[in-house]
Amino acid sequence: MNIFKLIIESFRFAWSALKMNILRTTLSLLGVTIGIFAIIAVFTLVDSLERSIKDSLSFLDANNLDIRRFPYDFGPNFKWWEYIKRPYTNYEEYEFLRKNLKNSEGITIFAVVGGETVKYQSSSYTNVSLFGIAHTHQDVYDMASDVEKGRYFTAAESYTAKNVAMIGHLIADKLFPRGDAIGKEIKIKGLKYVVIAVFEEEGEGIFGDTGNDESIYIPYLSFKKIFYSGRNRGVETLVSVKGSPEDFGLVELEAEITGLLRTKRGLKPKEKNNFSVNRQDAIMNIIGSTFDVIGIAGWAIGGFSILVGGFGIANIMFVSVRERTHIIGIQKSLGAKNFFILFQFLFEAIFLSLIGGGVGLFLVWLLSLASLGNLDLVLTFGNVVLGLGVAGIIGVISGIVPALMAARLDPVIAIRTTG
């Protein structure tokens, strides 16, 4: 009961001080408000941006391994001049791995070119991303669930380089406004392709990208007829393997892929790998580390304001102790313990600091209501707790010295003080 009475009395004193000196208190709490706003606003922006980017890259699977010339490591020691000399991954290597891998759940080969134009009669659609994929793509990336109309292409269509295409929602709307795309013939690079599927609408991404809405998928061997003639013409080809950590770890799967591909390419034991086996989650790790740096910048930006706010809270408490010295003397003469006086002023400092933090969080919430294009700002519960926690800690640090000073006052001297 004493604790509750102490808290209520501390709140009452703090509220009285706030009402009697509104201007002074407001100016003193402004530093805490700005500091909490700066930190939590940056964290809210970073969290929302990171979530949006990761959602747009949701097709990346932590269990997948990509085989290509370049490693997913773009640090200062990135030896691009060596990697660019490596041979491209090709269809024969994909088939070799598909037949010989014993511990994978799926394998596919794919390539993409951008800026293509697709035509239907007198209509055309530009800036199309054209993908060449194997029929086994479905085993690695669940694309069939994204098909709104039609079907995924078959193994026979894949192996015979059949000219069939799965098209994006925006392309279908533009070329076939009546919604009858299935079975129609479109032209890509002068070749006719029969539309067998239309993807569901994905909508615009955070960077203005439209995902599959402006994409067309055709069998890889059909893609190869267009962009490969005799030798590779520079279109990067990836082989992606899906693993299962529960049954066979990615490290073991990576070693199996490495051994098979070295054999296929005829590398001698002392020769270095002329390919890279990359984990797709490495991209997510790079994104996460980048946002960690931005988060540190947020702490630096808001830290100075919080420091100033802390001095403001301390100033209020020193003045409050001086103004209430007489009351402290009376409380002590009536039997109030030192810890009672200490916690009374400490709770008051925390309360005042939480007010400043609460206002800062309210401003962040108002910011989250603003429209920032395709970015949805969300003030998470974790950031609210963080903001209030930081404000509470500032209150403790700012109020501990004035509270100790008040608790150690001599009751006789304090009661004689008129303020």
N, C-alpha and C positions, 0 to 999 in steps of 0.2 A: 504493500500500500504506500509506503514511504517513497518508493521509486516512482510510482504513478503520480503521487502528489508533487514530487520533485520535477518530473517532466512537465506536468500541467502548469506548475508555477513558473518554470523556465520559459515555456511558450508564452505565458501571460506577460512576463517581463519583456520578452523579445518583441511581442506584438505592441506593447506599450511604447517601447523605444522606437519601433518602426513608425507608429502613428505620430509621436511627438516630434520626430526629426525625419520627416519623409524625404526631404530633399537630400540631406546628408547621407541617409541610409541608401537612397536610390543611387547616388553617385558612387558610393563605396561598393555597392553590389554590382555595379555596371561591369567591373572587370571580370568578376566571376561569370556573369551572364554572357559576355562576349567570348570568354575563354571556353566555356562549355559549348556555346553555339558553334564556335570555330571547330573544335575537336569533333563533336558529334555530327556536325554538318559534313565534314570531310569523311568521317567513317560511314555515314549514311550514303553519301555519294559513291564512295569506294565499294561498299558492300553491294549497292544496287547495280553499279557498273560491272562488278565482278560476276554477280549472279546472272546478269543479262548476257554477258559474254559466254559464260559457261553453259547457259541454256542454249545459246546459238551453236555451241560446239558439243551439244549433248550426244551427237553421233559418235564422238570419240569414246572409246571403251578402254578402261584400265586393263582389261584382259587381252587387248589386241596388240600385236606387234607388226610394225610396218617395215618392209624391206625396200631400201632405195639407195641412191648414191650418197646422199648427205645424211649425217647424223643430226638428231634434234638437239643440237648443242651450239648455241650461237654466242658463246662467250668470246673474250678477247683472244683466245687461242684457236679460234675457228680457222682451220687450214683449208679454205675454199679452193685454193689453187691446186691442192692435191685431190680433193674430192671431185672436182669438175672433170678430171681426167678418167674417172672410173667409168666402166661401161654401164649402160642402162639395164635395168631389170627388164626381162622380156617374157613373152608368152611361153616359150619353151621351158624356161626356168619355173614359171608358175605351174605348168603341167607336171614337171618333174617333182616339185614339192608336193603337189596335190596327190600324186600317186604314191609317194614315199613317206610322207609325214605320218607318224603313227599316233601322235599325241596332241592333235589339234582338233578343235570342234568345227572349224571351217576355214576356208582359204579363198581369196579372190584376187583378181588383178583388175586395175582400173587406171584410167588416164582422163584428163580433162583439158579442154581448150576453151577460152572465153572469147567473147565478141563475135560469135557466129550469127548468121542470119538464116532464118527458116521461112519458107514460103508455102502458101496454099492459094492456088489460083492467082488472083490479083492482090492478095493480102500478104504482108510479110511482117516478121517480128525480128528486131535486131537485138544485139547485145545478149545473145543466148549463151549459156554455159553448156557445152556439149560433153557428155561423159560417155566413155566406152567402158563397159563393165562385163564381167563374166556372169553366167547364170548362177554361179555359186556365190554371188555377191549377197544374196539373201541369207546365206548361212553366217555371214559376218555382220552385216548391217540389215536390220529388220525393215526392209523397204516395202514389202508387200502390204504391211499394215497402213502405209501412207497412201496407197492407191485408192482413189475415190471411185473411179469407173474403170472397167476393163480388168486386165490381168498382168501378171509378171511374165516375162518371156521364158520359154522352155529351154532345156538343154539342147534339143535338136536345133532350135533357132540360133542358139549361141554357137554351136560347133559348125553350123553351115553358113555362118555370117549372114543370116537372114536380115533383110532390111526392114526391121520393125523398130518402133520407138515408143517410149513412155515419155509423155510431155507434162510440163508444169501447168498449174492452174491459170496463170496469167496468159500464157501462150495459147491455151485452149480457148479462153474467153475472147482473145483478140482474133484468132484465126477462124474460130467456130462460134460465133455469137449465139447461134441457136442451140448450142450444147450437144451437137452430134459429131464429136471428134472421132469416136471409135470407128475404125475401119476406113477412115479417110487417108488419102495419100498426101504427105507433105514433102517438100524438097529441101535437102541439106547438101550443100556443095554440088548441086545439080543432080543428085541422086534421089530417087523416090523411096520414101519410107512409109510403111503402113502404121498408123497410130493404133496401139493395142491397149494403152492405159493413159489415164489422166490422174495426176497426183492431187491430193487434198490441198487446199489453200493453207499456206503457212503464215502469210503476212510479212510485213516489213520488219527486218531486224534492227538492232540498235545502231548499226552503222549504215543503215539504208539498204542492206542486202536483202534479197528476197528468197534466199534458199532455193528450194526446188521449184518455186513458182515460175522462175525464168530458166529452168534447166530442162534438158532433154537427155534421156538415157537410151543408148543403143548397145547392141552386143559388141564386145571388145574387138572381135575379129572383123566386124563391119567397120568399126572405128579405125582399125588398123589399115584397111583398104584405102581410107581417105588420107590419113596422116603419115603413113609409113610406106615408103616405096624403095625396096632394096636395102636401105639402111635406115637407122633411126634418124628422124629429122628434128630431134630436139624436144619432142613431147615427153615429159617426165612420166614414167610408168611406175606404179607402186604395186607391190604384192602385200596384201594384209592378211595376217593369220590370227584367228581367234583362239585363245587358250582358255584353259579352265584351271585356275589356281588350286581348286579343291582336289583335283585328281592329279594334275601334273603341273608343277610350278612353272612360272614364266621363265625363270632362270634356266631350267632344264629344257624348256621348249626353245628358248633362244639358242642354247647350245646345239640342240638337234638341228635347227634350221641352219645354223652356221656350218655345221659339219656337212650337211647335204649340199649346201650351195657351194662350199669350197670344192667338194667333189665334182659337182656339175661344171664349175668353171676351171677345173684342172689346176688349182693352186697347190704349189709345193708346201711342205710343212713349215718352212722358214719364211714363206711369203706372207705379207700382211693381207688382211681381208680387203678386197676391193669393193665392198658393199657395207651398208650399215643396217643393223637390226635395231629398230627404235621402238620404245614403248610409247603408246599414244598418251598415257597419263603424264609423260614428260612435258607435253605442251601445257597441260593444266598446272603443273608445278611451276613452270616459267611464269604463267599468268599470276599465280598465287604469290610468288616472290616479288613480282613487280608491284602488286598492290600492297604488299607488306611495306615496301619502301615508301609508297604514297601515304600509308598510314602513319609511318614515322614522321613524315613531313607535317601531317595533321597535328600530331602531338607538339611538334616544334612551333607551329603557327599559334595554337591555342595556349601553349605553355606560358608564354610571356604575359598574355592577358590574365590567365589564372593567377600568376605570380603577383601582378598588380592588384587583382581582386583580393588575394589573400592579405596583402598589406592593408587594403581598405577595411576588411573584416576585423583585423587586429586593431586598427585605429578606432573603430566603433566600440570594440570591447574595452579598450583602455579608457576611453571617454566614459563608457557605461560604468566601469568600476569606480572611477573618480566621482561620478554623479551619485552613485548609490553607496558610497562609503559609510554614510551615516546609517543607512538601512542595514548594511552588513554588520555594523557594530551592534545594532539592536537584535538582529537574528542570533548573533553569537552569544549575546548576554542572556538570551532566552534558551540557550542550550544547543543551538545549531552546530553541528560538527563541521570540521574543515572540508570533509569530502562532500557534504551537502552544498556548501558554498561553491566548491570547485565545480561540481557537476551542474550546478545551476547556471553558471556563466558558460561552461563548456557546451551545454545543450543549447544555450542561447546562440552561441557562435555557429553551431552546426545548423540550427534552424534558419538563421539568417543566410548562411551559405547555400542551404537547400532551396531557399526562395530564389536566389540568383540563378542556381542551376536549373530550377524548374522553369523559370522564364526563358532561359537559353534553350531548353528542350522544347518549350512551346513554340519558339521561333523556328526551330528545326522542323517541327510538325507542320507549321504553316508553309515552310519551304517545300515540304514533301507533297503538298497539295498542288504546287505549281506544275505546269506542263513543260517537260523538257524533251520534246520530240517523242522518240520511241523508248526513252528511258523512264521507267517507273521508279520513283524514289519511295522507299519504304523505311520508316523509322521503326526499327525492330525493337523488341522487348529487351534484347541484350544490350543495345545501345542506350536505351533509357536507363537500365540498371547501371551501366558504365558511367553515364553522365551524373546520375544521382550519387553514385559511389565516389566519383572524383570530387564532387561538390562537398560531400560529407567529410572526406579526408582533408580538404582545404579548410573546412570549418574547424576540424580538430586541431590542425597545425596552427591555424590563426588564433584560436581561442585558448590554447593550453597555457600560454605564458600569462595573459591577463587573468585567467581563472586561477592559476597558482598564486598570483599576486594577491587576488581577492581573498583566497582561502587562508593566506598567511598573515592577514592584517590583524593587528592587536585590537581586541574588542574595545578596550578602554580608549585608545587613541582614535579608533574608527568612530565610536559613538559621539566623540567630541567634535568630529569634523562636520562642518555645515555644508560642504560641497563646494 
